[in-house]
Amino acid sequence: MSLNKEQRAITRDEMQAHFEKSTLSKTDLADALDVSVEDINHVLEMKAPRFGSKLQGFIHLVWDVRDEINQNIRSHGKEPEPYTYLKGEKEDYWFLQ
């Protein structure tokens, strides 16, 4: 999944808005996904590595953060707004297998 600069900005804004609607802290997310708070900051800011295996890991983490935030919102009886570009489930995308 390759997003251009504008698409990354939209995704960043949506991710941040969802995060703010959740009851999670960055530390909660990092602990749940076994990553660092710095990794969570990179996802919320959509600051991806340029290329290579780190990019693939980042893409997976974006979807995992999205899922964790959405699950938290649902656990409080609300439905998260849909994302413009992060649609469906990551299992639906061959490049995330």
The first five atom37 places (N, CA, C, CB, O) and aatype in JSON, in Angstrom:
{
  "aatype": [12, 15, 10, 2, 11, 6, 5, 1, 0, 9, 16, 1, 3, 6, 12, 5, 0, 8, 13, 6, 11, 15, 16, 10, 15, 11, 16, 3, 10, 0, 3, 0, 10, 3, 19, 15, 19, 6, 3, 9, 2, 8, 19, 10, 6, 12, 11, 0, 14, 1, 13, 7, 15, 11, 10, 5, 7, 13, 9, 8, 10, 19, 17, 3, 19, 1, 3, 6, 9, 2, 5, 2, 9, 1, 15, 8, 7, 11, 6, 14, 6, 14, 18, 16, 18, 10, 11, 7, 6, 11, 6, 3, 18, 17, 13, 10, 5],
  "atom_mask": [
    [1, 1, 1, 1, 1],
    [1, 1, 1, 1, 1],
    [1, 1, 1, 1, 1],
    [1, 1, 1, 1, 1],
    [1, 1, 1, 1, 1],
    [1, 1, 1, 1, 1],
    [1, 1, 1, 1, 1],
    [1, 1, 1, 1, 1],
    [1, 1, 1, 1, 1],
    [1, 1, 1, 1, 1],
    [1, 1, 1, 1, 1],
    [1, 1, 1, 1, 1],
    [1, 1, 1, 1, 1],
    [1, 1, 1, 1, 1],
    [1, 1, 1, 1, 1],
    [1, 1, 1, 1, 1],
    [1, 1, 1, 1, 1],
    [1, 1, 1, 1, 1],
    [1, 1, 1, 1, 1],
    [1, 1, 1, 1, 1],
    [1, 1, 1, 1, 1],
    [1, 1, 1, 1, 1],
    [1, 1, 1, 1, 1],
    [1, 1, 1, 1, 1],
    [1, 1, 1, 1, 1],
    [1, 1, 1, 1, 1],
    [1, 1, 1, 1, 1],
    [1, 1, 1, 1, 1],
    [1, 1, 1, 1, 1],
    [1, 1, 1, 1, 1],
    [1, 1, 1, 1, 1],
    [1, 1, 1, 1, 1],
    [1, 1, 1, 1, 1],
    [1, 1, 1, 1, 1],
    [1, 1, 1, 1, 1],
    [1, 1, 1, 1, 1],
    [1, 1, 1, 1, 1],
    [1, 1, 1, 1, 1],
    [1, 1, 1, 1, 1],
    [1, 1, 1, 1, 1],
    [1, 1, 1, 1, 1],
    [1, 1, 1, 1, 1],
    [1, 1, 1, 1, 1],
    [1, 1, 1, 1, 1],
    [1, 1, 1, 1, 1],
    [1, 1, 1, 1, 1],
    [1, 1, 1, 1, 1],
    [1, 1, 1, 1, 1],
    [1, 1, 1, 1, 1],
    [1, 1, 1, 1, 1],
    [1, 1, 1, 1, 1],
    [1, 1, 1, 0, 1],
    [1, 1, 1, 1, 1],
    [1, 1, 1, 1, 1],
    [1, 1, 1, 1, 1],
    [1, 1, 1, 1, 1],
    [1, 1, 1, 0, 1],
    [1, 1, 1, 1, 1],
    [1, 1, 1, 1, 1],
    [1, 1, 1, 1, 1],
    [1, 1, 1, 1, 1],
    [1, 1, 1, 1, 1],
    [1, 1, 1, 1, 1],
    [1, 1, 1, 1, 1],
    [1, 1, 1, 1, 1],
    [1, 1, 1, 1, 1],
    [1, 1, 1, 1, 1],
    [1, 1, 1, 1, 1],
    [1, 1, 1, 1, 1],
    [1, 1, 1, 1, 1],
    [1, 1, 1, 1, 1],
    [1, 1, 1, 1, 1],
    [1, 1, 1, 1, 1],
    [1, 1, 1, 1, 1],
    [1, 1, 1, 1, 1],
    [1, 1, 1, 1, 1],
    [1, 1, 1, 0, 1],
    [1, 1, 1, 1, 1],
    [1, 1, 1, 1, 1],
    [1, 1, 1, 1, 1],
    [1, 1, 1, 1, 1],
    [1, 1, 1, 1, 1],
    [1, 1, 1, 1, 1],
    [1, 1, 1, 1, 1],
    [1, 1, 1, 1, 1],
    [1, 1, 1, 1, 1],
    [1, 1, 1, 1, 1],
    [1, 1, 1, 0, 1],
    [1, 1, 1, 1, 1],
    [1, 1, 1, 1, 1],
    [1, 1, 1, 1, 1],
    [1, 1, 1, 1, 1],
    [1, 1, 1, 1, 1],
    [1, 1, 1, 1, 1],
    [1, 1, 1, 1, 1],
    [1, 1, 1, 1, 1],
    [1, 1, 1, 1, 1]
  ],
  "atom_positions": [
    [[0.85, -1.17, 0.0], [0.0, 0.0, 0.0], [0.89, 1.22, 0.0], [-0.97, 0.0, 1.22], [1.67, 1.44, 0.93]],
    [[0.77, 2.0, -1.01], [1.58, 3.19, -1.14], [0.66, 4.4, -1.18], [2.48, 3.12, -2.4], [-0.18, 4.54, -2.07]],
    [[0.83, 5.27, -0.21], [0.02, 6.48, -0.15], [0.88, 7.67, -0.54], [-0.59, 6.67, 1.25], [2.05, 7.76, -0.15]],
    [[0.3, 8.59, -1.3], [1.04, 9.8, -1.63], [1.0, 10.77, -0.44], [0.47, 10.47, -2.91], [0.38, 10.48, 0.58]],
    [[1.64, 11.9, -0.59], [1.76, 12.86, 0.52], [0.39, 13.31, 1.04], [2.57, 14.08, 0.07], [0.18, 13.36, 2.25]],
    [[-0.52, 13.62, 0.14], [-1.85, 14.07, 0.53], [-2.62, 12.95, 1.24], [-2.64, 14.56, -0.69], [-3.29, 13.19, 2.25]],
    [[-2.53, 11.73, 0.73], [-3.21, 10.6, 1.34], [-2.65, 10.3, 2.73], [-3.09, 9.36, 0.45], [-3.39, 9.96, 3.65]],
    [[-1.33, 10.43, 2.89], [-0.73, 10.24, 4.21], [-1.22, 11.3, 5.19], [0.81, 10.28, 4.12], [-1.47, 10.99, 6.35]],
    [[-1.37, 12.54, 4.73], [-1.86, 13.61, 5.6], [-3.29, 13.33, 6.04], [-1.79, 14.97, 4.87], [-3.63, 13.52, 7.21]],
    [[-4.13, 12.88, 5.13], [-5.51, 12.54, 5.47], [-5.53, 11.38, 6.46], [-6.32, 12.17, 4.2], [-6.27, 11.42, 7.45]],
    [[-4.73, 10.36, 6.21], [-4.68, 9.21, 7.11], [-4.15, 9.63, 8.48], [-3.8, 8.1, 6.52], [-4.66, 9.16, 9.5]],
    [[-3.15, 10.49, 8.51], [-2.6, 11.0, 9.78], [-3.7, 11.69, 10.57], [-1.42, 11.98, 9.53], [-3.87, 11.44, 11.76]],
    [[-4.45, 12.57, 9.92], [-5.52, 13.31, 10.61], [-6.6, 12.37, 11.11], [-6.12, 14.36, 9.68], [-7.1, 12.54, 12.22]],
    [[-6.97, 11.39, 10.3], [-7.99, 10.43, 10.72], [-7.49, 9.57, 11.88], [-8.39, 9.53, 9.55], [-8.22, 9.33, 12.84]],
    [[-6.25, 9.11, 11.8], [-5.68, 8.29, 12.87], [-5.64, 9.07, 14.18], [-4.25, 7.81, 12.48], [-5.99, 8.54, 15.24]],
    [[-5.22, 10.32, 14.11], [-5.15, 11.17, 15.3], [-6.54, 11.39, 15.89], [-4.48, 12.52, 14.97], [-6.73, 11.33, 17.1]],
    [[-7.52, 11.65, 15.04], [-8.89, 11.87, 15.51], [-9.44, 10.62, 16.19], [-9.81, 12.27, 14.34], [-10.08, 10.71, 17.24]],
    [[-9.19, 9.46, 15.61], [-9.63, 8.21, 16.23], [-8.92, 7.99, 17.57], [-9.37, 7.01, 15.29], [-9.55, 7.6, 18.55]],
    [[-7.63, 8.25, 17.61], [-6.87, 8.09, 18.84], [-7.46, 8.98, 19.94], [-5.38, 8.43, 18.61], [-7.61, 8.54, 21.08]],
    [[-7.78, 10.21, 19.59], [-8.34, 11.15, 20.58], [-9.72, 10.71, 21.06], [-8.43, 12.55, 19.98], [-10.1, 11.03, 22.19]],
    [[-10.48, 9.98, 20.24], [-11.79, 9.47, 20.64], [-11.67, 8.23, 21.52], [-12.64, 9.16, 19.41], [-12.61, 7.87, 22.23]],
    [[-10.52, 7.58, 21.47], [-10.33, 6.37, 22.27], [-9.95, 6.77, 23.71], [-9.22, 5.46, 21.65], [-9.74, 7.94, 24.01]],
    [[-9.88, 5.77, 24.56], [-9.42, 6.0, 25.93], [-7.97, 5.55, 26.11], [-10.33, 5.27, 26.93], [-7.48, 5.46, 27.23]],
    [[-7.32, 5.27, 25.01], [-5.96, 4.75, 25.04], [-4.92, 5.86, 25.15], [-5.69, 3.91, 23.8], [-5.1, 6.96, 24.63]],
    [[-3.84, 5.54, 25.82], [-2.66, 6.41, 25.79], [-1.68, 5.82, 24.78], [-2.0, 6.55, 27.23], [-1.84, 4.68, 24.34]],
    [[-0.68, 6.57, 24.44], [0.35, 6.05, 23.55], [1.07, 4.87, 24.2], [1.36, 7.15, 23.18], [1.45, 3.92, 23.52]],
    [[1.23, 4.93, 25.49], [1.85, 3.82, 26.22], [0.97, 2.59, 26.17], [2.12, 4.22, 27.68], [1.47, 1.47, 26.0]],
    [[-0.34, 2.76, 26.31], [-1.28, 1.63, 26.19], [-1.12, 0.94, 24.84], [-2.75, 2.11, 26.38], [-1.03, -0.28, 24.76]],
    [[-1.09, 1.75, 23.78], [-0.94, 1.19, 22.43], [0.39, 0.48, 22.28], [-1.06, 2.29, 21.38], [0.45, -0.63, 21.75]],
    [[1.45, 1.11, 22.74], [2.78, 0.5, 22.63], [2.83, -0.83, 23.37], [3.85, 1.46, 23.19], [3.36, -1.82, 22.85]],
    [[2.28, -0.86, 24.56], [2.27, -2.1, 25.35], [1.43, -3.19, 24.67], [1.73, -1.84, 26.76], [1.85, -4.35, 24.61]],
    [[0.27, -2.82, 24.17], [-0.62, -3.79, 23.53], [0.0, -4.38, 22.28], [-1.96, -3.14, 23.19], [-0.24, -5.55, 21.96]],
    [[0.79, -3.59, 21.56], [1.36, -4.04, 20.29], [2.83, -4.41, 20.4], [1.19, -2.95, 19.25], [3.47, -4.75, 19.4]],
    [[3.36, -4.35, 21.61], [4.75, -4.73, 21.88], [5.74, -3.94, 21.01], [4.94, -6.23, 21.66], [6.64, -4.51, 20.39]],
    [[5.52, -2.63, 20.99], [6.41, -1.71, 20.27], [6.73, -0.54, 21.2], [5.77, -1.22, 18.93], [6.23, -0.49, 22.32]],
    [[7.54, 0.37, 20.74], [7.89, 1.54, 21.56], [6.88, 2.67, 21.36], [9.3, 2.03, 21.21], [6.14, 2.7, 20.38]],
    [[6.86, 3.58, 22.31], [6.03, 4.78, 22.18], [6.5, 5.57, 20.96], [6.09, 5.65, 23.47], [5.68, 6.19, 20.28]],
    [[7.79, 5.56, 20.68], [8.31, 6.23, 19.49], [7.69, 5.63, 18.22], [9.85, 6.11, 19.44], [7.35, 6.37, 17.29]],
    [[7.55, 4.31, 18.18], [6.9, 3.67, 17.03], [5.45, 4.15, 16.89], [6.93, 2.12, 17.18], [4.98, 4.42, 15.78]],
    [[4.76, 4.26, 18.01], [3.37, 4.74, 17.99], [3.32, 6.18, 17.49], [2.73, 4.64, 19.4], [2.45, 6.54, 16.7]],
    [[4.25, 7.01, 17.95], [4.31, 8.4, 17.48], [4.5, 8.45, 15.97], [5.44, 9.16, 18.18], [3.86, 9.25, 15.28]],
    [[5.39, 7.6, 15.45], [5.62, 7.57, 14.0], [4.35, 7.2, 13.24], [6.74, 6.59, 13.65], [4.06, 7.77, 12.19]],
    [[3.6, 6.25, 13.77], [2.35, 5.85, 13.11], [1.34, 6.99, 13.17], [1.76, 4.59, 13.78], [0.75, 7.35, 12.15]],
    [[1.15, 7.57, 14.34], [0.16, 8.64, 14.47], [0.53, 9.85, 13.62], [0.03, 9.05, 15.93], [-0.35, 10.61, 13.21]],
    [[1.8, 10.04, 13.37], [2.27, 11.14, 12.52], [2.46, 10.71, 11.07], [3.59, 11.7, 13.06], [2.78, 11.53, 10.21]],
    [[2.27, 9.41, 10.8], [2.47, 8.82, 9.46], [3.86, 9.16, 8.92], [1.39, 9.33, 8.48], [4.01, 9.55, 7.77]],
    [[4.85, 8.99, 9.78], [6.24, 9.2, 9.38], [6.87, 7.84, 9.11], [7.03, 9.98, 10.48], [7.45, 7.21, 10.0]],
    [[6.74, 7.41, 7.88], [7.2, 6.08, 7.48], [8.67, 6.11, 7.07], [6.35, 5.54, 6.34], [9.16, 7.12, 6.57]],
    [[9.37, 4.98, 7.28], [10.71, 4.86, 6.7], [10.59, 4.92, 5.19], [11.41, 3.54, 7.16], [9.52, 4.62, 4.64]],
    [[11.63, 5.29, 4.52], [11.6, 5.48, 3.07], [11.4, 4.18, 2.28], [12.87, 6.13, 2.62], [10.67, 4.18, 1.29]],
    [[12.03, 3.1, 2.7], [11.96, 1.86, 1.91], [12.47, 0.69, 2.73], [12.78, 2.0, 0.59], [12.9, 0.85, 3.88]],
    [[12.42, -0.49, 2.12], [13.0, -1.69, 2.73], [12.08, -2.39, 3.7], [0.0, 0.0, 0.0], [10.88, -2.1, 3.78]],
    [[12.66, -3.3, 4.44], [11.88, -4.13, 5.36], [11.26, -3.3, 6.48], [12.76, -5.22, 5.95], [10.21, -3.67, 7.0]],
    [[11.88, -2.2, 6.85], [11.29, -1.35, 7.88], [9.98, -0.73, 7.41], [12.27, -0.26, 8.3], [9.07, -0.53, 8.2]],
    [[9.9, -0.44, 6.12], [8.67, 0.12, 5.57], [7.54, -0.9, 5.67], [8.87, 0.54, 4.1], [6.42, -0.55, 6.07]],
    [[7.8, -2.15, 5.34], [6.78, -3.2, 5.43], [6.3, -3.35, 6.87], [7.33, -4.54, 4.9], [5.1, -3.47, 7.11]],
    [[7.23, -3.33, 7.82], [6.85, -3.41, 9.23], [6.01, -2.23, 9.66], [0.0, 0.0, 0.0], [5.07, -2.37, 10.44]],
    [[6.36, -1.05, 9.15], [5.6, 0.16, 9.47], [4.17, 0.05, 8.95], [6.29, 1.41, 8.87], [3.22, 0.39, 9.65]],
    [[4.02, -0.43, 7.73], [2.68, -0.57, 7.14], [1.83, -1.52, 7.98], [2.78, -1.1, 5.68], [0.66, -1.23, 8.24]],
    [[2.4, -2.63, 8.41], [1.67, -3.55, 9.28], [1.28, -2.86, 10.58], [2.53, -4.8, 9.59], [0.17, -3.02, 11.07]],
    [[2.21, -2.09, 11.14], [1.94, -1.41, 12.4], [0.83, -0.38, 12.26], [3.21, -0.75, 12.93], [0.02, -0.23, 13.17]],
    [[0.77, 0.32, 11.14], [-0.32, 1.28, 10.91], [-1.67, 0.57, 11.03], [-0.18, 1.95, 9.51], [-2.57, 1.06, 11.71]],
    [[-1.79, -0.57, 10.37], [-3.05, -1.32, 10.43], [-3.31, -1.85, 11.84], [-3.03, -2.49, 9.42], [-4.45, -1.83, 12.3]],
    [[-2.28, -2.31, 12.52], [-2.46, -2.82, 13.88], [-2.9, -1.71, 14.84], [-1.16, -3.46, 14.39], [-3.76, -1.92, 15.69]],
    [[-2.3, -0.52, 14.7], [-2.7, 0.62, 15.53], [-4.15, 0.99, 15.23], [-1.76, 1.84, 15.29], [-4.94, 1.22, 16.14]],
    [[-4.48, 1.05, 13.95], [-5.87, 1.34, 13.56], [-6.82, 0.36, 14.22], [-6.03, 1.29, 12.02], [-7.83, 0.76, 14.8]],
    [[-6.51, -0.92, 14.14], [-7.38, -1.95, 14.7], [-7.5, -1.83, 16.22], [-6.86, -3.34, 14.34], [-8.6, -1.97, 16.77]],
    [[-6.4, -1.57, 16.88], [-6.4, -1.45, 18.35], [-7.25, -0.24, 18.78], [-4.95, -1.3, 18.89], [-8.04, -0.34, 19.72]],
    [[-7.08, 0.87, 18.11], [-7.87, 2.07, 18.42], [-9.34, 1.81, 18.15], [-7.37, 3.28, 17.61], [-10.19, 2.14, 18.98]],
    [[-9.65, 1.23, 16.99], [-11.05, 0.95, 16.66], [-11.69, 0.0, 17.67], [-11.16, 0.35, 15.26], [-12.84, 0.19, 18.06]],
    [[-10.95, -1.01, 18.09], [-11.48, -1.95, 19.09], [-11.78, -1.23, 20.4], [-10.48, -3.09, 19.33], [-12.79, -1.5, 21.04]],
    [[-10.91, -0.32, 20.79], [-11.13, 0.43, 22.02], [-12.39, 1.29, 21.9], [-9.92, 1.31, 22.33], [-13.19, 1.34, 22.83]],
    [[-12.56, 1.96, 20.77], [-13.76, 2.78, 20.57], [-15.01, 1.91, 20.63], [-13.69, 3.53, 19.21], [-16.0, 2.29, 21.27]],
    [[-14.97, 0.75, 19.99], [-16.12, -0.17, 20.01], [-16.4, -0.69, 21.42], [-15.87, -1.35, 19.05], [-17.56, -0.89, 21.79]],
    [[-15.35, -0.92, 22.19], [-15.54, -1.44, 23.55], [-16.28, -0.45, 24.45], [-14.19, -1.79, 24.16], [-16.75, -0.82, 25.52]],
    [[-16.37, 0.78, 24.0], [-17.11, 1.8, 24.74], [-18.45, 2.12, 24.09], [-16.28, 3.07, 24.85], [-19.04, 3.18, 24.32]],
    [[-18.93, 1.17, 23.25], [-20.26, 1.28, 22.69], [-20.41, 2.24, 21.53], [0.0, 0.0, 0.0], [-21.52, 2.62, 21.17]],
    [[-19.3, 2.65, 20.94], [-19.35, 3.58, 19.8], [-18.78, 2.9, 18.56], [-18.58, 4.88, 20.11], [-18.05, 1.91, 18.66]],
    [[-19.12, 3.43, 17.42], [-18.6, 2.9, 16.16], [-17.62, 3.93, 15.6], [-19.76, 2.59, 15.14], [-17.98, 5.09, 15.4]],
    [[-16.38, 3.51, 15.32], [-15.41, 4.46, 14.77], [-15.79, 4.88, 13.35], [-14.01, 3.84, 14.76], [-16.36, 4.1, 12.59]],
    [[-15.48, 6.1, 13.03], [-15.7, 6.6, 11.67], [-14.81, 5.81, 10.72], [-15.41, 8.14, 11.58], [-13.71, 5.41, 11.09]],
    [[-15.28, 5.59, 9.5], [-14.43, 4.87, 8.53], [-13.24, 5.73, 8.1], [-15.25, 4.45, 7.3], [-13.31, 6.96, 8.07]],
    [[-12.18, 5.05, 7.76], [-11.0, 5.72, 7.23], [-11.15, 5.86, 5.72], [-9.7, 4.94, 7.58], [-11.82, 5.05, 5.07]],
    [[-10.55, 6.88, 5.18], [-10.6, 7.11, 3.74], [-9.79, 6.06, 2.99], [-10.09, 8.5, 3.41], [-10.23, 5.55, 1.96]],
    [[-8.61, 5.73, 3.51], [-7.71, 4.81, 2.79], [-7.47, 3.5, 3.5], [-6.41, 5.48, 2.55], [-7.08, 2.53, 2.85]],
    [[-7.66, 3.42, 4.8], [-7.46, 2.17, 5.53], [-8.79, 1.44, 5.65], [-6.85, 2.44, 6.95], [-9.38, 1.37, 6.72]],
    [[-9.24, 0.89, 4.54], [-10.55, 0.25, 4.46], [-10.44, -1.26, 4.65], [-11.22, 0.57, 3.11], [-9.44, -1.88, 4.27]],
    [[-11.47, -1.82, 5.22], [-11.53, -3.28, 5.36], [-10.58, -3.79, 6.42], [0.0, 0.0, 0.0], [-10.23, -3.1, 7.37]],
    [[-10.18, -5.03, 6.22], [-9.27, -5.7, 7.14], [-7.93, -5.91, 6.46], [-9.86, -7.05, 7.62], [-7.87, -6.13, 5.25]],
    [[-6.87, -5.85, 7.23], [-5.55, -5.99, 6.6], [-5.38, -7.37, 5.96], [-4.44, -5.76, 7.62], [-4.6, -7.52, 5.03]],
    [[-6.11, -8.36, 6.45], [-6.04, -9.7, 5.87], [-6.58, -9.74, 4.44], [-6.82, -10.69, 6.74], [-6.31, -10.67, 3.68]],
    [[-7.35, -8.71, 4.08], [-7.92, -8.63, 2.73], [-6.89, -8.19, 1.69], [-9.1, -7.68, 2.71], [-7.15, -8.27, 0.49]],
    [[-5.73, -7.73, 2.13], [-4.72, -7.19, 1.23], [-3.55, -8.16, 1.13], [-4.24, -5.81, 1.72], [-2.92, -8.47, 2.14]],
    [[-3.26, -8.63, -0.05], [-2.22, -9.62, -0.26], [-0.85, -9.13, 0.22], [-2.16, -10.01, -1.72], [-0.05, -9.92, 0.71]],
    [[-0.58, -7.85, 0.08], [0.74, -7.33, 0.43], [0.94, -7.21, 1.94], [0.94, -5.99, -0.21], [2.04, -6.89, 2.39]],
    [[-0.12, -7.46, 2.71], [0.01, -7.43, 4.16], [0.04, -8.84, 4.76], [-1.13, -6.63, 4.76], [0.01, -9.0, 5.98]],
    [[0.1, -9.84, 3.89], [0.13, -11.23, 4.37], [1.52, -11.61, 4.82], [-0.34, -12.18, 3.28], [1.73, -12.75, 5.25]]
  ]
}
